[in-house]
Amino acid sequence: METAQHQDQTAPGASAAFARYVLCGGGVGLTAGFAVAALASWIPWALANALVSVVSTLLATELHARFTFGAGGRATWRQHAQSAGSAAAAYVVTCAAMFALHQLVASPGAVLEQVVYLSASALAGVARFAVLRLVVFARNRSRAAAPLGTARPVHTSVARASLPADPATLCRAA
């Protein structure tokens, strides 16, 4: 019973993981949106988005490793690198959305920029959830489901019957 509870904590179902992802990633994403807006008043928007994306990805990956996907510990360097790949794709999506906005609207206001940025982030976030769940943190779930050291080799005795050595006899038997 205790093992089953431990497995439930380390491997949440898709809906529970998505709820945690929205809570952790959404919170970091909203904060990142405001941070980008604040930084963009001092430095170019693309640079502000890049800086905030790096910091928010590091923070979100740690939160996802510890809470969202049930790893229960710190994220590994490999998980950070894989998460960074999906964050780079999200960065491209948010930059493209903002570029499109500025091509369509000569001087968009801060509220419209936030709506476009957060909408693009949400779209990219759904795709990131799938990547993180199915690729980045998938090994942790499989390890939690079958801990190392529990499998034992099976030793069996097989009675050997005498088989005919003649190939023609073997073919007829098959």
N, C-alpha and C positions, 0 to 999 in steps of 0.2 A: 504494500500500500504506500509506504513512504517513497519507494522508488518511482511509482506511478505519479505521485504528486511532484517529485523532483523533475521528472521528465516533462510534466505539463508546464512547470515554471521555466524550463530551459528551452522548450520548443512550443511557443504559443501558436495557435491556429492562425490562419490567414487573416480572419477578421480582427482578432485581438492584436495581431502584429500590425495591421493597418491602422487600427485606432491608436496604438502607441506611436506609430510612425507619424501620424498626423499631429499628435500632441507634441512629440519631441521635435520632429522636423519642421512642423508648422510654426512652432514657437521660435525656433532658430531662424526660420525663413522670414517671419514677420519682423523680427529684430534686425535681420540682415537687410530687409527692404528699407527700414528707416535709417540704418547705418549707411547704406549706399546713397540715399538721398542727402544725408548730412555731409558725407565726404565729397559728394559730387559738387558741392558749392565751393570746395577748395581745390579739387583736382579733377582732371577729365573723368567723365562718367565711366568709361570703359575701365580705367585704372581703378577707380573706386569699387566697381563691381568685381574686378579681379581680386583685389585685396580682401574684400568682404567675403567673397566666395571661398578663398583659401581658409580663412579663419573659421567661417561657419561650417565648412566641410569637415575640418578637424574636430570641431565641437560636436557636430551632428553624428559623425562616425562613432565617436566615443559613446554618445548617448544611445545610438542604435545598438552598439555592441553590448552595452550594459543592460539596457531595458527593452528595447523594441523587439529584437530577435532572440532574446533569451540566452545570449552567450554568457552572461553573468560576470564577465571580467572585461579588462581593457581590450581595445581593438589591437590587432597585430599590425605590424608594418605592412604586411601584404594586404590586409583589409583596408588600411588607409589608402594604399596605392590604388586598389581596385575601386574604392569609393571615389577617389579623386578623378578617375576616368569618367565615371558617371556624372560627377560634378562638372567636369570640363564640358560635357555634352549639354548639361543644363545651362552653363555659362553661355554657350553658343546660342541656345534658344532664347535666353533673356536678352542678350545683345541684339539678336536678329529682331526680336519683338520691339525693342526700343528704337532700333534703326528704322524699322517700318513705321513706327509711330511718328518719328521725326520727319520721315518722308511724306507722310500723309497730313500731318498737322504742323504748320509753320512754327508755332510757339505754344506747345502744350503746357498746361498748368501742372503743378505738383500733384494734384489729386489724380488727374488723368494718367500721369506717368506712373504713379503708384498702382493704379488699377491695372494698367498694362503689364507692369513689371511683376506684380503679384500673381496675375493670371498666367503669365508665361511661366513663372516659378511653380505654380500649382500644376500646370500641365507637365512640366519637366519632372516635378516631384512624383507624380503617379508612375511615370516611366522609371524613375530611380528606385521606387519601392520594389518594383518587379525585379530590377537588376540586383539590388541589395539582398532581397529575399532568396532569389533563385541562384545567384552566383556568389556574391561576396560572403554572406553568412550561411550559405547552404551547408557547408562542411561542418559547421558547429552543430547544426541540428542532427546530422547523421551521426556525429560522434556522440552526442548526448543520448541518442536513441539506442546506440549499441556501444557502451563504454569499452575501452580497451581492457584486455585482461579477463573478460568474462567468457570469451569463446574458448572452448577446449577442443583439441583435436579428437576426432572419433576414431577409435581403433576397433576394427572388426576382424573377425576371422572369416575367411571365405573358404568353403569347402570346394576343392578342385575336383571336378569330374574328369575322367579321362576323355579327351576329345580325339576324334580321328584325325590323323595327320594328313590324310589324302585330301587334296583340294576338291576333287569331284564329290567326295562324300560330304564335305562341308557345304558345298553349294546346294546339294539336294536337301540337306537338313534345314537350310535357311528358307 
